Amino acid sequence: MTATSLSPSLIPSLWDDAFASKISEPELLLYRSNLLGSDLRVTNYGGGNTSAKLTHSDPLTTQSVTVLWVKGSGGDLGSMALNGFSTLYLDKLKQLKGLYRGLTDEDEMVGYLPHCTFNLNPRAASIDTPLHAYIPHAHVDHMHPDAVIAIAASARSRELTEEVFGGEIGWLPWQRPGFDLGLKLEALARANSGLCGIMLAGHGIFTWGDTAKSCYETTLRIINRANEWLAMTVIGPAFGGPVCAPLPETERRAIAAALMPALRGKISATQPKVGHFNDSLEVLEFVCARDRDALAALGTSCPDHFLRTKIRPLVVPFNPQSPDLPGTLAALDAAVADYRAEYAAYYERCRRPNSPKMRDPNAVVYLVPGVGMITFAADKATARIAGEFYVNAINVMRGANGADRYIGLDEQEAFDIEYWLLEEAKLQRMPKPKSLAGQIAFVTGGAGGIGRATVESLLNEGAAVVAADIDVGSLNAAVQEFAQRFGRDRVAGVHLDVTDETSVQRGFEAAALAFGGVDLLVSNAGIASSAPIEETSLDLWNRNISVLATGYFLVAREAFKMLKTQGTGGSIVFIGSKNALAASPNASAYCTAKAAELHLARCLALEGAPLGIRVNSVNPDAVLRGSKIWSGSWLQERADAYNLSTDALEDHYRQRSLLKRSVYPEDIAAAVLFFCTGASAKSTGNILNVDAGNAAAFTR
């Protein structure tokens, strides 16, 4: 299949007739949906709806009935499967018109939708279902393309719709989605048989067709027409032209890495947040523009944009023409407090008698002049998607202001959407977050046996994880595997040499840029060596001290700095060793370094306690399987020390333990997880031996 060659701003048709001829009508709807949802120029993540009115045999009567297939609540067009569609009897949906009591009782109509379900489909129907049901056409698309919303969000939206599309596209004023809007769409479509779509002011567009293919191609044609018109109409500098230039990339990233933990700490009092940084060309053009503040204050127009990005962004008080990062960091308290106060005032101005309680008053979007955009949410994916939505809003503002005058969503309408009782009910149905949701972990030696097991256990409990390792190949393989299993927004990899101060500093900067900061440090990077004292070279001694003592110091110091900046506490876990407490023959360098490591943890526990930073140690012993330190000479060296073959070493360790059991990486990871969660909230300065019992290593 070859895409049509068009200019970069236009969207090619990707419809494949050969493929489409082999699939069913429901699958054609899915095919169309996936094609449309895969291009952010068509609609944003989770936004838009598609539908088809198809004939099926009723399971009870076997008679042919018309069934509305429509994207269900909470789905994403680009990635959904067939089970993402709700299916409802069309005749029952039409019968709902007799129950409708008017605008004041809109929400009750949602409660009737389950009664219209076809074939016991468990997928919940969305609030947009009536909008698709009542349009008298077989196939309907509802999209949020930036180019179209630029026209929809203009002051002269109705006139521009006529100018751009002629008589093909009807127009309706802004109205919150619901039953009444569905009736108005039906009335306008029936009264104007020549229409192929309807523009919703400030919102988006509906288009339709007799077949899945014709509907898809009409949708693209209308979007491309809007793109072409804007390209011809919008000339001159965007957003009033630049008032400053973007800083160099290296400088932008350094400033963002410093700002994100500071911001994160100030907005995470009630719920931990995870961040995302965006310095794309669109974002830089906007944050460096003369009209940035005025446009940002207007907020977004499309309700999909607004629900993700909040009423408006916070513009960080940073001057790229005279950078003063310390001054900006010092000014964040006031900036965040002002935003909260303004949000509380907005809530009080707009609240209804039955409105839910005020939610988190902190901003989601933070614009940094000359640097880029930072977004924070409950998890990385939500923060990233919020940023994508604000890029959509930037594109809309560029087009609307270039062609006419941009209009944001009316404040009361914005509030009524944000605090919609149906939206509140959806939030209340959300599953309880896992124990480490919103937490960010940094794991050194993350590609090794214990490290990988630890990363996996933290991911399983909802944390975002930065895996750091000196072995690039193993690191990339581990990160790729975890990204496939848990999603690319949950894990990041950092090449790190714990003995190199600059490398460690850059590693934590990378963590700040990737997720916004660090809450949990698992210091696990390690080596092992074995030699009689007279054969222990200075290089061997220094290598052990460098990795196991100095390395742990450097990593802990950077973690302390970031945790202190955030001001929300945290947990540090050192992976020690039985050898930190019990000496072993022919391992003086290793045992000494591990003992130093253990005492460093005790010292840090003293310093961290007033800051809410807990520091604990896990002491493994004889973790042979999956551990990278046993893949080198250490295995043979330890076998020689006990006058054993390498094959006999594991059983030797098992038999010398009190419990006669082997210790595996997953056992160490379980102990680490304990120290990372609230289950150990009152533990610091402690040592947890995971060695199947070794009397010589008892801590008391």
N, C-alpha and C positions, 0 to 999 in steps of 0.2 A: 504494500500500500504506500503510495507516494503522496505527500502533502502538497497541496496547491502552493505555488510560489507566489507569495504576496509580500508587501512591504512589512517591515518589522511590527508596525502598529496594528496590522490587520490580522485577523484570526482565520487560519485556513480550515477548510472542512476536512475532517479525518474519517469521514464515513466510508466504510468499506462494504460495497454492495455484495461482494462474494461472501463475506463473513455474515452479513445481516440476513442473507437469504437462507441460512441454515439454522437460524435460531427462532424461538417462539416469540409471541407478542410480548409477554412479560420480560423476556430476555432482551428484546429490542428496547424496551423502556429502560432497563438497566444499562444497556450498551450506550444509549443516548445520554443517560445521566452521568455515567462514568466519563464519557468524552467531554461533556460540558464542565463537570466538576474538576477535571484534571488541569484546567487552565485558569489561573487566578485572574486573568483579564475578563473572564466570563462571570465568575462568582467566587466569593471568598470561602475559606474553609468552614464547613458546616452550614454555609448560607445557601439560599436558593431552594427551589422545590421543582420537581417534575411529576407529571401524572399522565395516566392513560386510562380511558374508559373502555374496558374490554369485556367480551362476552364469555361467560362461564356457565357450566352446569351447576345448578343449585344442589348442594349435598343432600338436602331433604326432599325436594320435589323433583329433582333431575331436569327441571325446566331451565331454559336458557335465561340468564339474567345478566344485566349490565353491572359490572363491578368497577369501582374507582380504585385504581392502584395509584398511590401517592406516597411520596417520601414521608416516612414516619418521623416522629418527634426525636430530635437529637442526632439525626444521621448526617453523614457527609457524602455529597454526591460523587466526589472523585474516588472514594474508597469503599462505598457501600456495596453490599451484596443483595440478592433478591429478598432476603429476610429483613432488609431495611425498609421495605415498603409496607404501609398499612393497606389493607384491602377492605372496602366497605360497599354494601349494597347501594347503588345509586338511587334506586327508588325510595329507600328508607331515608337517605340524605335529603331527598326532595320533600319527604313528608315532614321533616323538621321545620320547614317554613311555617307550618301551621302551629307550631309551638313557640315560635319566636315572639317575644313580648316587647322588643325594642332595645335601644342602645344601653339603657340602664341595666339590662339583664343579659348583656352579651356573654359573660363568663359562664352562665348556667348552660349555654348551648354546648360547651365543651363536654359537659357531663353526659350529654346524649350520644356523643359519637361512638362510645363503646357498644351501644345498642344497635349500631348499624354495621357491626363487624361481619365480614364475610369469612366463612370457613374457619371460625375460631382463631383467627390470626392474632397472636399475642402482641404484635408490634403496635404501640400506642399511636393514635392519630395525632397529628400536630394541629395547632391553632389555625394553620393555613388551609386545612382541608376544605372548608366551604368555598374558599377562593377558587379552588380547582373544580370542585363539584359542579358549580353553577354556571361556569363558562360553557356555552353550548358548542364545544368542539371536543374532538376525541383525544387529542394530544395537546398538553399545555406545559409550557416552561415558565417558571418565575425566577429571574436571575437578577444579580446585583453587579452588573459590569460598571467599572469606574467611569467609562465614557458616557454611559447612559445616565448614571446617577449625577454626573456633572450637569447634565441638562435638567434632570429632575430636581436638583437642589439649587437651581438658579432662581433669581427673583422673578424672571419672566418665563418660568418653566412652561406654562401653557402655550405661550406664543412661540417659544423656541421649539417645542414639540411639533407644532404645525409647520414651522419653517424647515425643520430638519427632515421630517418624515412625511410631510404632506398629509393626505387623508388615510394613510395606512395605520397610523397609531392614534388611538384615542387618549384621553387624559382625564385623570381624576385627582382632586385635591388630596392633600395628606390626610390619612386616617389610619388609626391603629388597626392592624389585621384582626379580623373577626367576622362574625356572621353577617353583619350589616355591609361590610365591604364586599363580601362575596355576592350579596344581592345587587349591589351597585355595579360590580363588574359584569354580572349577568345582564342587567338592564342595558348597559352601554353596548355590550357585544351584540345583543339581539336587535337593538335599534339601529345598528350600523353594520350591515352585513359585509361591507367592504374592508373592515378592519382586519388586521392580522396580529394586533396586539394592543395593549393599553399601558400607558405610562402612569405610574403612581408617583405623585409629586413627593420629592424628598426621600424616595424609597427605592424604586427599581422598576422593572418592566415585566409584564406578562406577554407572552407570544404563544401562538398556537398553530396547529396544522391538522390535516386529515390523516396523516401517517406519521410514524416516528421520524422518518427521514425528513419529510417536508417541515415538520416542526423544528427539528434540529437546524436545518439549513435556514429557515426563517429567523430563528434566534441569532445565528451568526451573522446573517445579512443585516439585521437591524443594529447589532452591536458594531459591526464594521462601518455601517453608514454613520453612526455617531462618531466613531473614531475619525473617519474621513472628514466629517464636518468640523470637528474640533481642530484637526490638523490645519485646515484651511482658514479657520476663524481665529484661533488663538495665536497671536503673534506678539513679539516683544518679550521682555523678561517676566518670569513668573513671580508671583507673590510680591510685587513691587520692586523686584530686583534685589541683588545681594547687598547686604550691609556689612558683611565680613566674609572672609575666605575660610574654607575648612582648614583645620590644622593638618599637618602631615600625618599619615596613617599611624606611624609609631607613636607619635605624641597623643593622637586621639585615643588609642588603645590604652596607653598608660594612664591617661586621665580617667577614662571609663573604669579601669581596674581599681583606681583609688576611690571613685565616687560610689561604685555599686555596693561594696560592703557597708560604707557609711550610711547610704540611703536605706539599705536593707535592714540595718539595725534599728533605724528610726521608725520603720513601718511594720515591724514584725512582732509588736508587743502582744497582740491577740492571736495572731496566726503567722507561722513562719512563711516567708515568701522566697520564691526562686526567680532569678532574673534572666533577662536576655538583652543583648546589645546589638544594635543595628546602625551601621554607618554607611548604608547604601547611598547611591547617588541621589535618589529621590529624597531621602531623609536629609542628607547634607544640604541640598538645595533649599529645603524648607527651613531648617534650623538656622541657616545663614541669611535668611531673607528679611527684608525690611518690614513686611506685613505679618511676620511670624506671630507675634504676640496677639495682634488683633484677630487674626484668623483662628489661632488656637483657643482664644477665649470664646469663640462662637460654638465650639464643640462640633460633633459630627452630625450628619443628617440622617443617613440610613439607620434604621433601628438595629440592624445586625452589627453595624460598626459601633453604635453607641453601647450596646450591651456588653461588648468586649472591652471598650476603651474608657468607659465612664463619662461623666458629664463633660469633662475637659482635661487636658494634660496639665502638668506642672512644668513651667519653664525654669530650669535650674539657673541661679544667678551666677553665671560664668561668662567672662568677657574674653573671647579668643584673641582679641586685638591686644590685650594686656593680661595674659594669663596669670592668675593668682590662685593656684589650687588650694593652698592652706586657707586663704580667705573664703573661697567657695565652700570648703568643708565646714568652716566655722559658721557660714551663713545658712547651712542646710536646716538647722533646728528651726529657725524663724520661717523659712520657706515652707517646710512641712507643716508647721503649726498654722500658718496662714491658710494653707490649702484646706486643712481639716476644719478650720473655723468657717471658711467659705462654704465647704460642703455641708456642714451642720446648718448653716443659715439657709442654704438651698433646700435641705430637707424640711426645715421648719416652714419655709414659704409655701412649699408644694404639697405637704403631707395631707392625706385624706383622713377622715375619722377612723377608717379601718386599715390604714397603711401598716405594713410590718414595721418593726423597730428599725431604727437606722442601722445600716450595715457599716462595714469598714470604711471610715471616712478618708482613707489615704488614696492618693492618685495611683493609677495603673501605669500611665504613660508619663515619662520624664524626658523633656526635650533639653538637650545641652548644646547651646550655640557653638558652632565650629567643631563639634565633636560627634554628635549623633543622637540617637534615641535609646533610652533604657526603659524596659517594661518589667513590671513585677506582678506575679500572680501566685496562686497556690502551688503551681508546678511549672516546670520549664516549658512544656508544650503549650499550656494556656498563656504563659507570658510571651512566647514566640508568636503565637497566633494573634494575640492582642496587638503586637507590633505590626504584623502583617495587615491587620484591619486598619491600623492607623496609617499605614502606607496607602491603603485604599482611600482613606479619607483625604490624605495629602493630594492624591491624584484627582479626586473629586474637586477639591478646593482649587487646584490649578486650573482645571477645565472650566469650572463654574465662574471663577473670578476672571478668567481670561476672556470668556465669551459674554459674560454679563455680570452678575453680582451673586456671590455665594450666600446662601441662607442656611444656618444650622437648624437643628431640631428645636422647636419651641420648648422652653424650659419645663412647662407643666406637662407637655406631652412626653418629654424625656423622663421626667420623674414617674409618670404613670406607667411607662414601660419598665423602668428599672425596678419599681416597687409594685409591679403587677402581681396580684394575688395568685394568678396562675403560675407566674414565674417563681414566686415564693414557695408554692407547693412543690414545684419541680426541685427546687433547692433542698427542701426538707426531705425529699425522697432519695437524695444522693446517698450512696453508701458511706459508712463511717470510714474516715481516712485511716490508713495503716499507721503503725506506731512511729515511723520515721518520715511520714509525708511532710514535705517542705524542708526537710533537713538535707544538708549538703555534706558529703563525706569525701575526704582526701585519703587515698590508700597508697602508701609507697610499697614498692615491690608488688604492685597490683597484678602483674602477669605471672607470678609464681604460684606454687600450689596453695599455700596459706593465703596469699594475696587474692587469688582468683576466688577461692571459697569465701573469703571475707566480702569481696565486692558483690558476689552473688547473694549472700545473706542480707546485705544492706539494701540491695535492689529489691529483694523480695519483700522487705518491710517498707518500701515506698521511698527510700532516699534517692537523691541524685548523687552520682558517684564520679569522682575524678580518679581514674586509675593511673598511677605514675610508676614508671619503670625505666631502667637504663637499657633494657633489651627491646629495641624498637620492633623487631619482628614479632616477638611474643606479645608485646603490648598491642600492636595493631590487630593481631589475630584475636586476642581476648576482647578488645573493644568491639570489634566487628561482630563477634559471637553474641556479646551482651546486647548490642544495639539491635540485632535481629530478634532477640528474645524479649527485650524489655522496651524497645523503642529508642530511636536515636536521640531523643530529648532527655534520656535518663542517664546516659553515661558518656564521659569524654576521656580521652587519653592524653597524657602529657609525658614527653620524654624527659627524664629527670635523673641527674647524677646527684645523690644526696651529699656527696663530699664536696660539691662545687657550690659556693655561696650564691653566685649569680644564677646558676641553674635552678636552685631552690627558690630564689626570689621570683624568677620568671614562671616557675611552676605554679606558684600561688597567684600570680597575676593572671595566668591562664585560667585558673579555677574561678577567679572573680569574674572574668569576662564570660566564661562558659555558663556559670550558674548564679553569680552574684556574691559569692563569699564562701565561707567554710564553717561548718558547725562541728564536724566530727573529724578527727585525725586518727588514722590508724598507721602508726609508724612501724613498718614491717620489713623494709628493705634490709637485706642481710647477706653475709657471706659466712663461710666456715673454713677453718684450717686446723690442721693437727700436726704437731711436731714436738719432739722432746725439747726441753728448754735450750740445750746446747746447740740444737739445730734450728732454733727459731731465729731467723734473720731479722735485722732491724726493719727491712722492707715488709716482711710478713707481720711483724708487730704493728708497724704504723698503718698497714692496710686494714687490719682488724679495728684498731682505734679509730681510723678515719671513717670507716663505714658505720660501725656499730655504736660509737660514742659521739664523735664529731657530727656524723650524719644525722643522728637522732636529735642532737642539739640544734643543728641548723634548721631542720624541718620543724621542730617544736617551736623554735623562736619565731619563724614566719607565721606559724599557726597562731601563736599567742598574739602577735601584732594584729592579725585579722580578727580574731575573736574579741580582742579588746576594742578594736574599732567598731565592731558590730554592737558590743555591749549587751549581748543576749546570752552570755554563758557559752557552754560547749563541753565537749568531752574529748579527751586525748587518751588513746590506748597504745601503749608500747607492747610490741611482741618481743618478749624477753626470751628466757631459756631457763631450763633447770640448772644449767651451768652458771647462772647468775647467783645461785644460792649454794650449789653443791659442786665442788671442784671435780674435774675429770682429768685423768692422766693424759699427758702429751697434748694439752690444749690450753696452755697458759695465756696465750694472746687472746684467744676467743673467750675464755672464761672471764678474764679481766675486763675485756671490753663489755661483755654482757653485764657484769657486776656494776660497771660505771653507768651503763644504760639504766639499770634498775634504780640506782641512787639518784640519777638525774630525774627520773619520774617522781620520786619522793619530794625532791626540791621543788619541782614544778607544781606539785599538788599544794604545797604551802603557798606559793605565789598565786596560784590560780583560784584558790578558794574564795577570796574576797570578790573575785570577778565572776563567780559562778562557773568557773572552768574546772571540771573534774579531770584528774589524771590518774590512771590506773594501769596496771601491767598484767599481761597474760603470759605465763611461763609454760611453753610447750616442752615436750621431750620426745626425741626419737620419732619425729614425723617423717617417715621415710617415703611413703607413697605420695607422689605428686609434688614433693618439695624439690625445688630446683637446686638447693645446696647439696643434695645427695647425688646429683647427676655428674658432679666433677670428681676431683680427687678425694674429697672429704669421706666418701663412702669407703674407699680403700684404706684411707688413713685411720678411720675409726675401727675398721675391722682389724687392722694391724695392731692397734693399741690394745685390743682385747684378744689378740692371737686367734682370730676367727676368719673364716671365709666370708666374703661379702654376702653370700646367700644365707648365711646363718645369722647375720647381724640383726635382722628384724625380730627373729624369734628370741635372740639374746635379750633385746630390749623388752620384749613382751614378758619374758619369764622373770626378769629382774624387778618388774613393777609389782606392786602389792596386789593389784587387781588382775594381773596376768592378761592384760588387754592391750591391743595396738591402739595408737593415737593417730588420727587422720586429720587432714586440713579442715574438714567440716567441723570437727570437734573444737578446734581453735576458733573458727569463725563463730560458733555458737557462743563461746565465752566473750568474744569481742562484741557481739551483738548485745549481750547482757549489759556491758559497760556503756554501750551507746544509747540505750533506751532508758525510759523512765523507771524501769524495774530496778536500776541501780542509782536512782537519783540521790541517795544519801551515802554513796560510796565514793571516796577519793583517797588516794595514797595507798590503795590496796593492791594485793597480788593474788591472782587466781592461777593456781597450778593446774595445768591440764596435761598430766603425765602418767595417768593410770596409777598414781601412787608411788612416791619415791620418798622414803623416810628421811633421807639425807637432805632433801630439799624442802622439808616442812618449814614454814615461816616462823613458827614459834617453838 
